[in-house]
Amino acid sequence: MFFTLMNTNLNDAIVIALISFISSFIIQLIFRRLDRSKNIDTIQIALITEIEATLYIIKKRDYLNFLKNLTHNFKQDTPIEININIQSDYCPIFKSNLDKIGLLNKNLVSNIVIFHTTISCLLSEIHIDKDKNISTLKISNSEHLKETIELLELVINIGNTITETTKNPR
């Protein structure tokens, strides 16, 4: 009788321990999933806000119209230099979250990467003289100017697409 009672108590204890373990495990999974979801939302909001800020600066400084106006005055064989104010690290949020960007929606990621890659391409043509605190864009010919305008239009269009689709989800 004693062994039967002990086996019953031991079996009950094992069952209770297993139920406790399983319920604790499930609760931890739920909290991890909720935490991951919050992290994804935070990263997405930060990246989109950075894009909105970049677009705001591009539009406020009217870079696109400035470049378009240059096409009328551009002399075919005379390169021009344009001084531009840019920050040294134009996309700190994007760069610091590259390892997490794959957690976002595939289409959004694609547009964000194209946006930043295109801006990087444009900025690679700007010479930054840190000693003089001057940034200079050198345009060698009318084709180069036309390409620069097209890239800037692409940046603006993709940026607008990103900000509009996230404000008005379908």
TALINCOR-V876170 format. One record per residue. N is the residue number from 1. RES is the residue in one letter. D_FIRST is the distance of its C-alpha to the first C-alpha in Angstrom with 2 decimals. Layout:
{{N;RES;D_FIRST} {N;RES;D_FIRST}}
//
This chain:
{{1;M;0.00} {2;F;3.81} {3;F;5.50} {4;T;5.09} {5;L;6.16} {6;M;8.52} {7;N;9.85} {8;T;10.60} {9;N;12.33} {10;L;14.04} {11;N;15.21} {12;D;16.46} {13;A;18.20} {14;I;19.84} {15;V;21.02} {16;I;22.39} {17;A;24.09} {18;L;25.64} {19;I;26.87} {20;S;28.34} {21;F;29.98} {22;I;31.46} {23;S;32.77} {24;S;34.25} {25;F;35.87} {26;I;37.37} {27;I;38.73} {28;Q;40.33} {29;L;41.93} {30;I;43.35} {31;F;44.82} {32;R;46.28} {33;R;47.89} {34;L;49.35} {35;D;50.62} {36;R;52.17} {37;S;53.84} {38;K;55.31} {39;N;56.58} {40;I;58.23} {41;D;59.91} {42;T;61.13} {43;I;62.59} {44;Q;64.27} {45;I;65.82} {46;A;67.08} {47;L;68.65} {48;I;70.32} {49;T;71.62} {50;E;73.13} {51;I;74.84} {52;E;76.13} {53;A;77.55} {54;T;79.23} {55;L;80.75} {56;Y;81.96} {57;I;83.80} {58;I;85.31} {59;K;86.55} {60;K;87.66} {61;R;89.74} {62;D;90.97} {63;Y;90.76} {64;L;91.05} {65;N;94.30} {66;F;95.67} {67;L;95.19} {68;K;96.54} {69;N;99.65} {70;L;100.18} {71;T;100.59} {72;H;103.87} {73;N;105.26} {74;F;103.95} {75;K;106.68} {76;Q;105.82} {77;D;106.26} {78;T;105.52} {79;P;101.96} {80;I;100.77} {81;E;98.44} {82;I;96.43} {83;N;94.80} {84;I;91.38} {85;N;88.98} {86;I;85.44} {87;Q;82.45} {88;S;81.45} {89;D;77.86} {90;Y;78.21} {91;C;74.59} {92;P;72.12} {93;I;69.28} {94;F;69.67} {95;K;69.78} {96;S;66.78} {97;N;64.61} {98;L;65.56} {99;D;62.09} {100;K;60.59} {101;I;63.26} {102;G;61.43} {103;L;58.84} {104;L;61.53} {105;N;62.84} {106;K;64.65} {107;N;67.95} {108;L;67.96} {109;V;67.32} {110;S;70.16} {111;N;72.58} {112;I;71.59} {113;V;72.11} {114;I;75.44} {115;F;76.53} {116;H;75.86} {117;T;77.14} {118;T;80.37} {119;I;80.87} {120;S;80.24} {121;C;82.91} {122;L;85.36} {123;L;84.59} {124;S;85.01} {125;E;88.68} {126;I;89.07} {127;H;90.26} {128;I;88.86} {129;D;91.00} {130;K;88.71} {131;D;91.57} {132;K;93.66} {133;N;90.73} {134;I;92.29} {135;S;90.76} {136;T;93.24} {137;L;92.93} {138;K;95.56} {139;I;96.58} {140;S;98.76} {141;N;100.08} {142;S;99.86} {143;E;97.22} {144;H;95.01} {145;L;95.51} {146;K;94.68} {147;E;91.45} {148;T;90.48} {149;I;91.05} {150;E;88.96} {151;L;86.06} {152;L;86.25} {153;E;86.32} {154;L;83.22} {155;V;81.43} {156;I;82.42} {157;N;81.47} {158;I;78.06} {159;G;77.40} {160;N;78.37} {161;T;76.13} {162;I;73.14} {163;T;73.73} {164;E;74.55} {165;T;71.61} {166;T;69.14} {167;K;70.76} {168;N;70.83} {169;P;67.75} {170;R;67.96}}
//
